[in-house]
Amino acid sequence: MIENNFNEQKKKKTIAELKEEIKQQKQKVIREANKKIKALEKKEKEQRLKPYFKLVEKYIDNISDKDLETMMNYIESRFRKTN
């Protein structure tokens, strides 16, 4: 009996409302997936750049400004976002 009262009190949703809820849920899932993808892309980029950072750290005292600038230009051209 309590269950029947609860079901009667519950407002029934229209098809339009249900479609809107589904649309909102899809948008939320897409946003979350995009955030995860961006985080993975950032991590991947950091992993690809890691050898360059190690090289600079190892030879920081021996690298000339010109060589450092050349390396930075190479890294920027190779890893620049191309969207």
N, CA, C and O atoms as a Maestro MAE file, in Angstrom:
{
 s_m_m2io_version
 :::
 2.0.0
}

f_m_ct {
 s_m_title
 :::
 protein
 m_atom[332] {
  # First column is atom index #
  i_m_mmod_type
  r_m_x_coord
  r_m_y_coord
  r_m_z_coord
  i_m_residue_number
  s_m_chain_name
  s_m_pdb_residue_name
  s_m_pdb_atom_name
  i_m_atomic_number
  :::
  1 25 0.823 -1.182 0.000 1 A "MET " " N  " 7
  2 3 0.000 0.000 0.000 1 A "MET " " CA " 6
  3 2 0.871 1.250 0.000 1 A "MET " " C  " 6
  4 15 0.585 2.207 -0.720 1 A "MET " " O  " 8
  5 25 1.928 1.247 0.800 2 A "ILE " " N  " 7
  6 3 2.838 2.382 0.837 2 A "ILE " " CA " 6
  7 2 3.487 2.558 -0.526 2 A "ILE " " C  " 6
  8 15 3.676 3.683 -0.989 2 A "ILE " " O  " 8
  9 25 3.836 1.424 -1.183 3 A "GLU " " N  " 7
  10 3 4.444 1.487 -2.505 3 A "GLU " " CA " 6
  11 2 3.512 2.130 -3.518 3 A "GLU " " C  " 6
  12 15 3.955 2.923 -4.349 3 A "GLU " " O  " 8
  13 25 2.244 1.804 -3.459 4 A "ASN " " N  " 7
  14 3 1.263 2.386 -4.383 4 A "ASN " " CA " 6
  15 2 1.168 3.889 -4.200 4 A "ASN " " C  " 6
  16 15 1.104 4.634 -5.178 4 A "ASN " " O  " 8
  17 25 1.160 4.339 -2.954 5 A "ASN " " N  " 7
  18 3 1.098 5.778 -2.682 5 A "ASN " " CA " 6
  19 2 2.343 6.469 -3.239 5 A "ASN " " C  " 6
  20 15 2.257 7.555 -3.813 5 A "ASN " " O  " 8
  21 25 3.479 5.838 -3.066 6 A "PHE " " N  " 7
  22 3 4.732 6.416 -3.553 6 A "PHE " " CA " 6
  23 2 4.705 6.532 -5.076 6 A "PHE " " C  " 6
  24 15 5.102 7.561 -5.622 6 A "PHE " " O  " 8
  25 25 4.249 5.509 -5.755 7 A "ASN " " N  " 7
  26 3 4.187 5.530 -7.207 7 A "ASN " " CA " 6
  27 2 3.185 6.559 -7.711 7 A "ASN " " C  " 6
  28 15 3.412 7.195 -8.741 7 A "ASN " " O  " 8
  29 25 2.104 6.721 -7.008 8 A "GLU " " N  " 7
  30 3 1.095 7.701 -7.415 8 A "GLU " " CA " 6
  31 2 1.618 9.122 -7.228 8 A "GLU " " C  " 6
  32 15 1.302 10.014 -8.016 8 A "GLU " " O  " 8
  33 25 2.418 9.330 -6.185 9 A "GLN " " N  " 7
  34 3 2.957 10.658 -5.916 9 A "GLN " " CA " 6
  35 2 4.058 11.014 -6.925 9 A "GLN " " C  " 6
  36 15 4.305 12.188 -7.202 9 A "GLN " " O  " 8
  37 25 4.694 10.011 -7.452 10 A "LYS " " N  " 7
  38 3 5.767 10.229 -8.399 10 A "LYS " " CA " 6
  39 2 5.190 10.805 -9.695 10 A "LYS " " C  " 6
  40 15 4.224 10.276 -10.244 10 A "LYS " " O  " 8
  41 25 5.792 11.892 -10.171 11 A "LYS " " N  " 7
  42 3 5.301 12.537 -11.377 11 A "LYS " " CA " 6
  43 2 5.778 11.751 -12.593 11 A "LYS " " C  " 6
  44 15 6.958 11.413 -12.688 11 A "LYS " " O  " 8
  45 25 4.887 11.464 -13.504 12 A "LYS " " N  " 7
  46 3 5.262 10.764 -14.720 12 A "LYS " " CA " 6
  47 2 5.851 11.776 -15.690 12 A "LYS " " C  " 6
  48 15 5.336 12.884 -15.839 12 A "LYS " " O  " 8
  49 25 6.935 11.384 -16.346 13 A "LYS " " N  " 7
  50 3 7.638 12.288 -17.259 13 A "LYS " " CA " 6
  51 2 7.141 12.069 -18.672 13 A "LYS " " C  " 6
  52 15 6.781 10.962 -19.072 13 A "LYS " " O  " 8
  53 25 7.136 13.148 -19.401 14 A "THR " " N  " 7
  54 3 6.733 13.060 -20.803 14 A "THR " " CA " 6
  55 2 7.899 12.535 -21.628 14 A "THR " " C  " 6
  56 15 9.035 12.474 -21.157 14 A "THR " " O  " 8
  57 25 7.603 12.161 -22.853 15 A "ILE " " N  " 7
  58 3 8.645 11.659 -23.749 15 A "ILE " " CA " 6
  59 2 9.678 12.746 -24.008 15 A "ILE " " C  " 6
  60 15 10.874 12.464 -24.077 15 A "ILE " " O  " 8
  61 25 9.228 13.971 -24.151 16 A "ALA " " N  " 7
  62 3 10.150 15.086 -24.386 16 A "ALA " " CA " 6
  63 2 11.102 15.264 -23.202 16 A "ALA " " C  " 6
  64 15 12.295 15.499 -23.390 16 A "ALA " " O  " 8
  65 25 10.576 15.151 -21.995 17 A "GLU " " N  " 7
  66 3 11.423 15.268 -20.806 17 A "GLU " " CA " 6
  67 2 12.438 14.130 -20.736 17 A "GLU " " C  " 6
  68 15 13.599 14.350 -20.392 17 A "GLU " " O  " 8
  69 25 12.003 12.925 -21.061 18 A "LEU " " N  " 7
  70 3 12.916 11.785 -21.055 18 A "LEU " " CA " 6
  71 2 14.000 11.947 -22.118 18 A "LEU " " C  " 6
  72 15 15.165 11.639 -21.867 18 A "LEU " " O  " 8
  73 25 13.621 12.434 -23.309 19 A "LYS " " N  " 7
  74 3 14.603 12.674 -24.367 19 A "LYS " " CA " 6
  75 2 15.619 13.721 -23.928 19 A "LYS " " C  " 6
  76 15 16.813 13.589 -24.199 19 A "LYS " " O  " 8
  77 25 15.147 14.751 -23.256 20 A "GLU " " N  " 7
  78 3 16.039 15.810 -22.775 20 A "GLU " " CA " 6
  79 2 17.012 15.260 -21.728 20 A "GLU " " C  " 6
  80 15 18.194 15.604 -21.738 20 A "GLU " " O  " 8
  81 25 16.521 14.411 -20.831 21 A "GLU " " N  " 7
  82 3 17.395 13.789 -19.831 21 A "GLU " " CA " 6
  83 2 18.474 12.940 -20.498 21 A "GLU " " C  " 6
  84 15 19.643 12.991 -20.117 21 A "GLU " " O  " 8
  85 25 18.070 12.166 -21.489 22 A "ILE " " N  " 7
  86 3 19.033 11.331 -22.216 22 A "ILE " " CA " 6
  87 2 20.063 12.206 -22.911 22 A "ILE " " C  " 6
  88 15 21.254 11.894 -22.900 22 A "ILE " " O  " 8
  89 25 19.618 13.289 -23.510 23 A "LYS " " N  " 7
  90 3 20.518 14.221 -24.197 23 A "LYS " " CA " 6
  91 2 21.525 14.809 -23.209 23 A "LYS " " C  " 6
  92 15 22.715 14.893 -23.513 23 A "LYS " " O  " 8
  93 25 21.059 15.210 -22.045 24 A "GLN " " N  " 7
  94 3 21.936 15.774 -21.030 24 A "GLN " " CA " 6
  95 2 22.938 14.743 -20.526 24 A "GLN " " C  " 6
  96 15 24.106 15.063 -20.307 24 A "GLN " " O  " 8
  97 25 22.480 13.504 -20.341 25 A "GLN " " N  " 7
  98 3 23.386 12.447 -19.900 25 A "GLN " " CA " 6
  99 2 24.466 12.181 -20.946 25 A "GLN " " C  " 6
  100 15 25.633 11.989 -20.602 25 A "GLN " " O  " 8
  101 25 24.078 12.169 -22.223 26 A "LYS " " N  " 7
  102 3 25.048 11.965 -23.300 26 A "LYS " " CA " 6
  103 2 26.078 13.093 -23.315 26 A "LYS " " C  " 6
  104 15 27.275 12.848 -23.465 26 A "LYS " " O  " 8
  105 25 25.608 14.323 -23.159 27 A "GLN " " N  " 7
  106 3 26.515 15.471 -23.154 27 A "GLN " " CA " 6
  107 2 27.495 15.384 -21.984 27 A "GLN " " C  " 6
  108 15 28.675 15.702 -22.128 27 A "GLN " " O  " 8
  109 25 27.000 14.956 -20.838 28 A "LYS " " N  " 7
  110 3 27.854 14.815 -19.664 28 A "LYS " " CA " 6
  111 2 28.925 13.760 -19.906 28 A "LYS " " C  " 6
  112 15 30.091 13.974 -19.577 28 A "LYS " " O  " 8
  113 25 28.542 12.635 -20.471 29 A "VAL " " N  " 7
  114 3 29.492 11.555 -20.751 29 A "VAL " " CA " 6
  115 2 30.533 12.029 -21.764 29 A "VAL " " C  " 6
  116 15 31.718 11.727 -21.619 29 A "VAL " " O  " 8
  117 25 30.106 12.759 -22.776 30 A "ILE " " N  " 7
  118 3 31.022 13.280 -23.791 30 A "ILE " " CA " 6
  119 2 32.014 14.244 -23.165 30 A "ILE " " C  " 6
  120 15 33.209 14.177 -23.453 30 A "ILE " " O  " 8
  121 25 31.531 15.146 -22.307 31 A "ARG " " N  " 7
  122 3 32.432 16.090 -21.634 31 A "ARG " " CA " 6
  123 2 33.468 15.355 -20.793 31 A "ARG " " C  " 6
  124 15 34.652 15.690 -20.830 31 A "ARG " " O  " 8
  125 25 33.026 14.355 -20.036 32 A "GLU " " N  " 7
  126 3 33.950 13.595 -19.194 32 A "GLU " " CA " 6
  127 2 34.971 12.829 -20.042 32 A "GLU " " C  " 6
  128 15 36.151 12.766 -19.695 32 A "GLU " " O  " 8
  129 25 34.515 12.254 -21.146 33 A "ALA " " N  " 7
  130 3 35.425 11.532 -22.035 33 A "ALA " " CA " 6
  131 2 36.445 12.484 -22.639 33 A "ALA " " C  " 6
  132 15 37.621 12.140 -22.753 33 A "ALA " " O  " 8
  133 25 36.010 13.674 -23.024 34 A "ASN " " N  " 7
  134 3 36.934 14.664 -23.584 34 A "ASN " " CA " 6
  135 2 37.982 15.087 -22.561 34 A "ASN " " C  " 6
  136 15 39.148 15.275 -22.911 34 A "ASN " " O  " 8
  137 25 37.583 15.236 -21.313 35 A "LYS " " N  " 7
  138 3 38.536 15.576 -20.259 35 A "LYS " " CA " 6
  139 2 39.579 14.474 -20.103 35 A "LYS " " C  " 6
  140 15 40.770 14.754 -19.971 35 A "LYS " " O  " 8
  141 25 39.127 13.219 -20.118 36 A "LYS " " N  " 7
  142 3 40.052 12.096 -19.985 36 A "LYS " " CA " 6
  143 2 41.000 12.031 -21.185 36 A "LYS " " C  " 6
  144 15 42.190 11.760 -21.027 36 A "LYS " " O  " 8
  145 25 40.470 12.278 -22.372 37 A "ILE " " N  " 7
  146 3 41.305 12.256 -23.578 37 A "ILE " " CA " 6
  147 2 42.365 13.343 -23.507 37 A "ILE " " C  " 6
  148 15 43.528 13.095 -23.826 37 A "ILE " " O  " 8
  149 25 41.978 14.540 -23.094 38 A "LYS " " N  " 7
  150 3 42.945 15.633 -22.970 38 A "LYS " " CA " 6
  151 2 44.030 15.300 -21.958 38 A "LYS " " C  " 6
  152 15 45.206 15.586 -22.181 38 A "LYS " " O  " 8
  153 25 43.633 14.695 -20.846 39 A "ALA " " N  " 7
  154 3 44.623 14.315 -19.835 39 A "ALA " " CA " 6
  155 2 45.591 13.270 -20.388 39 A "ALA " " C  " 6
  156 15 46.792 13.333 -20.128 39 A "ALA " " O  " 8
  157 25 45.068 12.315 -21.147 40 A "LEU " " N  " 7
  158 3 45.936 11.300 -21.743 40 A "LEU " " CA " 6
  159 2 46.860 11.901 -22.795 40 A "LEU " " C  " 6
  160 15 48.027 11.521 -22.896 40 A "LEU " " O  " 8
  161 25 46.334 12.842 -23.578 41 A "GLU " " N  " 7
  162 3 47.170 13.509 -24.580 41 A "GLU " " CA " 6
  163 2 48.295 14.297 -23.910 41 A "GLU " " C  " 6
  164 15 49.433 14.292 -24.379 41 A "GLU " " O  " 8
  165 25 47.968 14.967 -22.818 42 A "LYS " " N  " 7
  166 3 48.981 15.727 -22.092 42 A "LYS " " CA " 6
  167 2 50.056 14.795 -21.540 42 A "LYS " " C  " 6
  168 15 51.249 15.087 -21.623 42 A "LYS " " O  " 8
  169 25 49.619 13.675 -20.979 43 A "LYS " " N  " 7
  170 3 50.570 12.709 -20.432 43 A "LYS " " CA " 6
  171 2 51.455 12.138 -21.541 43 A "LYS " " C  " 6
  172 15 52.661 11.971 -21.359 43 A "LYS " " O  " 8
  173 25 50.849 11.841 -22.686 44 A "GLU " " N  " 7
  174 3 51.613 11.309 -23.815 44 A "GLU " " CA " 6
  175 2 52.658 12.319 -24.286 44 A "GLU " " C  " 6
  176 15 53.803 11.959 -24.561 44 A "GLU " " O  " 8
  177 25 52.253 13.574 -24.375 45 A "LYS " " N  " 7
  178 3 53.174 14.624 -24.817 45 A "LYS " " CA " 6
  179 2 54.333 14.769 -23.836 45 A "LYS " " C  " 6
  180 15 55.484 14.921 -24.246 45 A "LYS " " O  " 8
  181 25 54.029 14.723 -22.551 46 A "GLU " " N  " 7
  182 3 55.081 14.816 -21.542 46 A "GLU " " CA " 6
  183 2 56.053 13.642 -21.660 46 A "GLU " " C  " 6
  184 15 57.261 13.809 -21.491 46 A "GLU " " O  " 8
  185 25 55.518 12.457 -21.950 47 A "GLN " " N  " 7
  186 3 56.380 11.280 -22.102 47 A "GLN " " CA " 6
  187 2 57.278 11.413 -23.337 47 A "GLN " " C  " 6
  188 15 58.442 11.012 -23.313 47 A "GLN " " O  " 8
  189 25 56.728 11.978 -24.412 48 A "ARG " " N  " 7
  190 3 57.526 12.151 -25.629 48 A "ARG " " CA " 6
  191 2 58.599 13.213 -25.439 48 A "ARG " " C  " 6
  192 15 59.668 13.120 -26.042 48 A "ARG " " O  " 8
  193 25 58.336 14.212 -24.618 49 A "LEU " " N  " 7
  194 3 59.300 15.288 -24.396 49 A "LEU " " CA " 6
  195 2 60.333 14.949 -23.324 49 A "LEU " " C  " 6
  196 15 61.357 15.624 -23.215 49 A "LEU " " O  " 8
  197 25 60.076 13.925 -22.544 50 A "LYS " " N  " 7
  198 3 60.949 13.557 -21.432 50 A "LYS " " CA " 6
  199 2 62.415 13.379 -21.853 50 A "LYS " " C  " 6
  200 15 63.296 13.881 -21.155 50 A "LYS " " O  " 8
  201 25 62.716 12.686 -22.963 51 A "PRO " " N  " 7
  202 3 64.126 12.527 -23.350 51 A "PRO " " CA " 6
  203 2 64.823 13.864 -23.616 51 A "PRO " " C  " 6
  204 15 66.011 14.017 -23.332 51 A "PRO " " O  " 8
  205 25 64.083 14.822 -24.158 52 A "TYR " " N  " 7
  206 3 64.674 16.137 -24.417 52 A "TYR " " CA " 6
  207 2 65.001 16.857 -23.115 52 A "TYR " " C  " 6
  208 15 66.048 17.493 -22.992 52 A "TYR " " O  " 8
  209 25 64.099 16.752 -22.151 53 A "PHE " " N  " 7
  210 3 64.357 17.377 -20.858 53 A "PHE " " CA " 6
  211 2 65.560 16.740 -20.174 53 A "PHE " " C  " 6
  212 15 66.392 17.434 -19.589 53 A "PHE " " O  " 8
  213 25 65.644 15.419 -20.251 54 A "LYS " " N  " 7
  214 3 66.786 14.725 -19.641 54 A "LYS " " CA " 6
  215 2 68.094 15.145 -20.305 54 A "LYS " " C  " 6
  216 15 69.109 15.339 -19.635 54 A "LYS " " O  " 8
  217 25 68.057 15.281 -21.619 55 A "LEU " " N  " 7
  218 3 69.253 15.691 -22.355 55 A "LEU " " CA " 6
  219 2 69.698 17.088 -21.925 55 A "LEU " " C  " 6
  220 15 70.882 17.331 -21.692 55 A "LEU " " O  " 8
  221 25 68.734 17.997 -21.824 56 A "VAL " " N  " 7
  222 3 69.054 19.368 -21.407 56 A "VAL " " CA " 6
  223 2 69.584 19.370 -19.978 56 A "VAL " " C  " 6
  224 15 70.561 20.059 -19.683 56 A "VAL " " O  " 8
  225 25 68.951 18.608 -19.088 57 A "GLU " " N  " 7
  226 3 69.416 18.556 -17.701 57 A "GLU " " CA " 6
  227 2 70.835 18.003 -17.612 57 A "GLU " " C  " 6
  228 15 71.644 18.472 -16.811 57 A "GLU " " O  " 8
  229 25 71.128 17.009 -18.435 58 A "LYS " " N  " 7
  230 3 72.434 16.367 -18.384 58 A "LYS " " CA " 6
  231 2 73.545 17.300 -18.871 58 A "LYS " " C  " 6
  232 15 74.631 17.347 -18.294 58 A "LYS " " O  " 8
  233 25 73.255 18.038 -19.941 59 A "TYR " " N  " 7
  234 3 74.276 18.877 -20.556 59 A "TYR " " CA " 6
  235 2 74.022 20.372 -20.396 59 A "TYR " " C  " 6
  236 15 74.514 21.170 -21.194 59 A "TYR " " O  " 8
  237 25 73.273 20.753 -19.394 60 A "ILE " " N  " 7
  238 3 72.865 22.152 -19.225 60 A "ILE " " CA " 6
  239 2 74.054 23.105 -19.189 60 A "ILE " " C  " 6
  240 15 73.972 24.216 -19.715 60 A "ILE " " O  " 8
  241 25 75.144 22.689 -18.582 61 A "ASP " " N  " 7
  242 3 76.306 23.578 -18.467 61 A "ASP " " CA " 6
  243 2 77.077 23.686 -19.773 61 A "ASP " " C  " 6
  244 15 77.795 24.663 -19.989 61 A "ASP " " O  " 8
  245 25 76.937 22.694 -20.646 62 A "ASN " " N  " 7
  246 3 77.712 22.661 -21.879 62 A "ASN " " CA " 6
  247 2 76.923 23.094 -23.123 62 A "ASN " " C  " 6
  248 15 77.500 23.216 -24.204 62 A "ASN " " O  " 8
  249 25 75.635 23.321 -22.984 63 A "ILE " " N  " 7
  250 3 74.812 23.696 -24.134 63 A "ILE " " CA " 6
  251 2 74.896 25.207 -24.340 63 A "ILE " " C  " 6
  252 15 74.700 25.992 -23.413 63 A "ILE " " O  " 8
  253 25 75.190 25.584 -25.566 64 A "SER " " N  " 7
  254 3 75.215 27.018 -25.866 64 A "SER " " CA " 6
  255 2 73.781 27.513 -26.051 64 A "SER " " C  " 6
  256 15 72.860 26.724 -26.266 64 A "SER " " O  " 8
  257 25 73.612 28.814 -25.966 65 A "ASP " " N  " 7
  258 3 72.293 29.402 -26.153 65 A "ASP " " CA " 6
  259 2 71.761 29.097 -27.555 65 A "ASP " " C  " 6
  260 15 70.572 28.837 -27.740 65 A "ASP " " O  " 8
  261 25 72.660 29.134 -28.532 66 A "LYS " " N  " 7
  262 3 72.251 28.858 -29.915 66 A "LYS " " CA " 6
  263 2 71.759 27.421 -30.056 66 A "LYS " " C  " 6
  264 15 70.732 27.179 -30.691 66 A "LYS " " O  " 8
  265 25 72.479 26.467 -29.470 67 A "ASP " " N  " 7
  266 3 72.057 25.065 -29.530 67 A "ASP " " CA " 6
  267 2 70.733 24.846 -28.798 67 A "ASP " " C  " 6
  268 15 69.876 24.089 -29.253 67 A "ASP " " O  " 8
  269 25 70.586 25.508 -27.683 68 A "LEU " " N  " 7
  270 3 69.345 25.403 -26.920 68 A "LEU " " CA " 6
  271 2 68.179 25.975 -27.719 68 A "LEU " " C  " 6
  272 15 67.092 25.397 -27.739 68 A "LEU " " O  " 8
  273 25 68.404 27.097 -28.370 69 A "GLU " " N  " 7
  274 3 67.354 27.708 -29.193 69 A "GLU " " CA " 6
  275 2 66.992 26.798 -30.376 69 A "GLU " " C  " 6
  276 15 65.820 26.649 -30.722 69 A "GLU " " O  " 8
  277 25 68.007 26.202 -30.982 70 A "THR " " N  " 7
  278 3 67.760 25.272 -32.095 70 A "THR " " CA " 6
  279 2 66.930 24.083 -31.628 70 A "THR " " C  " 6
  280 15 65.999 23.657 -32.312 70 A "THR " " O  " 8
  281 25 67.272 23.558 -30.468 71 A "MET " " N  " 7
  282 3 66.529 22.427 -29.917 71 A "MET " " CA " 6
  283 2 65.083 22.817 -29.614 71 A "MET " " C  " 6
  284 15 64.155 22.059 -29.898 71 A "MET " " O  " 8
  285 25 64.902 23.993 -29.040 72 A "MET " " N  " 7
  286 3 63.549 24.457 -28.721 72 A "MET " " CA " 6
  287 2 62.720 24.639 -29.990 72 A "MET " " C  " 6
  288 15 61.542 24.282 -30.020 72 A "MET " " O  " 8
  289 25 63.328 25.189 -31.028 73 A "ASN " " N  " 7
  290 3 62.613 25.354 -32.293 73 A "ASN " " CA " 6
  291 2 62.204 23.999 -32.869 73 A "ASN " " C  " 6
  292 15 61.092 23.840 -33.372 73 A "ASN " " O  " 8
  293 25 63.106 23.033 -32.792 74 A "TYR " " N  " 7
  294 3 62.808 21.681 -33.274 74 A "TYR " " CA " 6
  295 2 61.644 21.076 -32.486 74 A "TYR " " C  " 6
  296 15 60.707 20.524 -33.064 74 A "TYR " " O  " 8
  297 25 61.718 21.185 -31.184 75 A "ILE " " N  " 7
  298 3 60.668 20.616 -30.330 75 A "ILE " " CA " 6
  299 2 59.328 21.290 -30.614 75 A "ILE " " C  " 6
  300 15 58.304 20.616 -30.731 75 A "ILE " " O  " 8
  301 25 59.334 22.607 -30.723 76 A "GLU " " N  " 7
  302 3 58.095 23.326 -30.997 76 A "GLU " " CA " 6
  303 2 57.500 22.916 -32.342 76 A "GLU " " C  " 6
  304 15 56.291 22.708 -32.449 76 A "GLU " " O  " 8
  305 25 58.340 22.801 -33.361 77 A "SER " " N  " 7
  306 3 57.810 22.447 -34.682 77 A "SER " " CA " 6
  307 2 57.322 21.003 -34.712 77 A "SER " " C  " 6
  308 15 56.365 20.690 -35.420 77 A "SER " " O  " 8
  309 25 57.956 20.135 -33.965 78 A "ARG " " N  " 7
  310 3 57.585 18.724 -33.992 78 A "ARG " " CA " 6
  311 2 56.369 18.417 -33.141 78 A "ARG " " C  " 6
  312 15 55.554 17.570 -33.507 78 A "ARG " " O  " 8
  313 25 56.237 19.085 -32.024 79 A "PHE " " N  " 7
  314 3 55.178 18.745 -31.084 79 A "PHE " " CA " 6
  315 2 54.087 19.804 -30.984 79 A "PHE " " C  " 6
  316 15 53.207 19.701 -30.129 79 A "PHE " " O  " 8
  317 25 54.129 20.802 -31.830 80 A "ARG " " N  " 7
  318 3 53.099 21.837 -31.808 80 A "ARG " " CA " 6
  319 2 51.761 21.207 -32.171 80 A "ARG " " C  " 6
  320 15 51.684 20.352 -33.053 80 A "ARG " " O  " 8
  321 25 50.728 21.630 -31.496 81 A "LYS " " N  " 7
  322 3 49.390 21.111 -31.745 81 A "LYS " " CA " 6
  323 2 48.951 21.571 -33.134 81 A "LYS " " C  " 6
  324 15 49.040 22.754 -33.464 81 A "LYS " " O  " 8
  325 25 48.484 20.639 -33.928 82 A "THR " " N  " 7
  326 3 48.110 20.957 -35.306 82 A "THR " " CA " 6
  327 2 46.619 20.746 -35.526 82 A "THR " " C  " 6
  328 15 46.223 19.983 -36.408 82 A "THR " " O  " 8
  329 25 45.801 21.408 -34.741 83 A "ASN " " N  " 7
  330 3 44.343 21.277 -34.907 83 A "ASN " " CA " 6
  331 2 43.826 22.501 -35.526 83 A "ASN " " C  " 6
  332 15 42.623 22.614 -35.761 83 A "ASN " " O  " 8
  :::
 }
 m_bond[331] {
  # First column is bond index #
  i_m_from
  i_m_to
  i_m_order
  :::
  1 1 2 1
  2 2 3 1
  3 3 4 2
  4 3 5 1
  5 5 6 1
  6 6 7 1
  7 7 8 2
  8 7 9 1
  9 9 10 1
  10 10 11 1
  11 11 12 2
  12 11 13 1
  13 13 14 1
  14 14 15 1
  15 15 16 2
  16 15 17 1
  17 17 18 1
  18 18 19 1
  19 19 20 2
  20 19 21 1
  21 21 22 1
  22 22 23 1
  23 23 24 2
  24 23 25 1
  25 25 26 1
  26 26 27 1
  27 27 28 2
  28 27 29 1
  29 29 30 1
  30 30 31 1
  31 31 32 2
  32 31 33 1
  33 33 34 1
  34 34 35 1
  35 35 36 2
  36 35 37 1
  37 37 38 1
  38 38 39 1
  39 39 40 2
  40 39 41 1
  41 41 42 1
  42 42 43 1
  43 43 44 2
  44 43 45 1
  45 45 46 1
  46 46 47 1
  47 47 48 2
  48 47 49 1
  49 49 50 1
  50 50 51 1
  51 51 52 2
  52 51 53 1
  53 53 54 1
  54 54 55 1
  55 55 56 2
  56 55 57 1
  57 57 58 1
  58 58 59 1
  59 59 60 2
  60 59 61 1
  61 61 62 1
  62 62 63 1
  63 63 64 2
  64 63 65 1
  65 65 66 1
  66 66 67 1
  67 67 68 2
  68 67 69 1
  69 69 70 1
  70 70 71 1
  71 71 72 2
  72 71 73 1
  73 73 74 1
  74 74 75 1
  75 75 76 2
  76 75 77 1
  77 77 78 1
  78 78 79 1
  79 79 80 2
  80 79 81 1
  81 81 82 1
  82 82 83 1
  83 83 84 2
  84 83 85 1
  85 85 86 1
  86 86 87 1
  87 87 88 2
  88 87 89 1
  89 89 90 1
  90 90 91 1
  91 91 92 2
  92 91 93 1
  93 93 94 1
  94 94 95 1
  95 95 96 2
  96 95 97 1
  97 97 98 1
  98 98 99 1
  99 99 100 2
  100 99 101 1
  101 101 102 1
  102 102 103 1
  103 103 104 2
  104 103 105 1
  105 105 106 1
  106 106 107 1
  107 107 108 2
  108 107 109 1
  109 109 110 1
  110 110 111 1
  111 111 112 2
  112 111 113 1
  113 113 114 1
  114 114 115 1
  115 115 116 2
  116 115 117 1
  117 117 118 1
  118 118 119 1
  119 119 120 2
  120 119 121 1
  121 121 122 1
  122 122 123 1
  123 123 124 2
  124 123 125 1
  125 125 126 1
  126 126 127 1
  127 127 128 2
  128 127 129 1
  129 129 130 1
  130 130 131 1
  131 131 132 2
  132 131 133 1
  133 133 134 1
  134 134 135 1
  135 135 136 2
  136 135 137 1
  137 137 138 1
  138 138 139 1
  139 139 140 2
  140 139 141 1
  141 141 142 1
  142 142 143 1
  143 143 144 2
  144 143 145 1
  145 145 146 1
  146 146 147 1
  147 147 148 2
  148 147 149 1
  149 149 150 1
  150 150 151 1
  151 151 152 2
  152 151 153 1
  153 153 154 1
  154 154 155 1
  155 155 156 2
  156 155 157 1
  157 157 158 1
  158 158 159 1
  159 159 160 2
  160 159 161 1
  161 161 162 1
  162 162 163 1
  163 163 164 2
  164 163 165 1
  165 165 166 1
  166 166 167 1
  167 167 168 2
  168 167 169 1
  169 169 170 1
  170 170 171 1
  171 171 172 2
  172 171 173 1
  173 173 174 1
  174 174 175 1
  175 175 176 2
  176 175 177 1
  177 177 178 1
  178 178 179 1
  179 179 180 2
  180 179 181 1
  181 181 182 1
  182 182 183 1
  183 183 184 2
  184 183 185 1
  185 185 186 1
  186 186 187 1
  187 187 188 2
  188 187 189 1
  189 189 190 1
  190 190 191 1
  191 191 192 2
  192 191 193 1
  193 193 194 1
  194 194 195 1
  195 195 196 2
  196 195 197 1
  197 197 198 1
  198 198 199 1
  199 199 200 2
  200 199 201 1
  201 201 202 1
  202 202 203 1
  203 203 204 2
  204 203 205 1
  205 205 206 1
  206 206 207 1
  207 207 208 2
  208 207 209 1
  209 209 210 1
  210 210 211 1
  211 211 212 2
  212 211 213 1
  213 213 214 1
  214 214 215 1
  215 215 216 2
  216 215 217 1
  217 217 218 1
  218 218 219 1
  219 219 220 2
  220 219 221 1
  221 221 222 1
  222 222 223 1
  223 223 224 2
  224 223 225 1
  225 225 226 1
  226 226 227 1
  227 227 228 2
  228 227 229 1
  229 229 230 1
  230 230 231 1
  231 231 232 2
  232 231 233 1
  233 233 234 1
  234 234 235 1
  235 235 236 2
  236 235 237 1
  237 237 238 1
  238 238 239 1
  239 239 240 2
  240 239 241 1
  241 241 242 1
  242 242 243 1
  243 243 244 2
  244 243 245 1
  245 245 246 1
  246 246 247 1
  247 247 248 2
  248 247 249 1
  249 249 250 1
  250 250 251 1
  251 251 252 2
  252 251 253 1
  253 253 254 1
  254 254 255 1
  255 255 256 2
  256 255 257 1
  257 257 258 1
  258 258 259 1
  259 259 260 2
  260 259 261 1
  261 261 262 1
  262 262 263 1
  263 263 264 2
  264 263 265 1
  265 265 266 1
  266 266 267 1
  267 267 268 2
  268 267 269 1
  269 269 270 1
  270 270 271 1
  271 271 272 2
  272 271 273 1
  273 273 274 1
  274 274 275 1
  275 275 276 2
  276 275 277 1
  277 277 278 1
  278 278 279 1
  279 279 280 2
  280 279 281 1
  281 281 282 1
  282 282 283 1
  283 283 284 2
  284 283 285 1
  285 285 286 1
  286 286 287 1
  287 287 288 2
  288 287 289 1
  289 289 290 1
  290 290 291 1
  291 291 292 2
  292 291 293 1
  293 293 294 1
  294 294 295 1
  295 295 296 2
  296 295 297 1
  297 297 298 1
  298 298 299 1
  299 299 300 2
  300 299 301 1
  301 301 302 1
  302 302 303 1
  303 303 304 2
  304 303 305 1
  305 305 306 1
  306 306 307 1
  307 307 308 2
  308 307 309 1
  309 309 310 1
  310 310 311 1
  311 311 312 2
  312 311 313 1
  313 313 314 1
  314 314 315 1
  315 315 316 2
  316 315 317 1
  317 317 318 1
  318 318 319 1
  319 319 320 2
  320 319 321 1
  321 321 322 1
  322 322 323 1
  323 323 324 2
  324 323 325 1
  325 325 326 1
  326 326 327 1
  327 327 328 2
  328 327 329 1
  329 329 330 1
  330 330 331 1
  331 331 332 2
  :::
 }
}
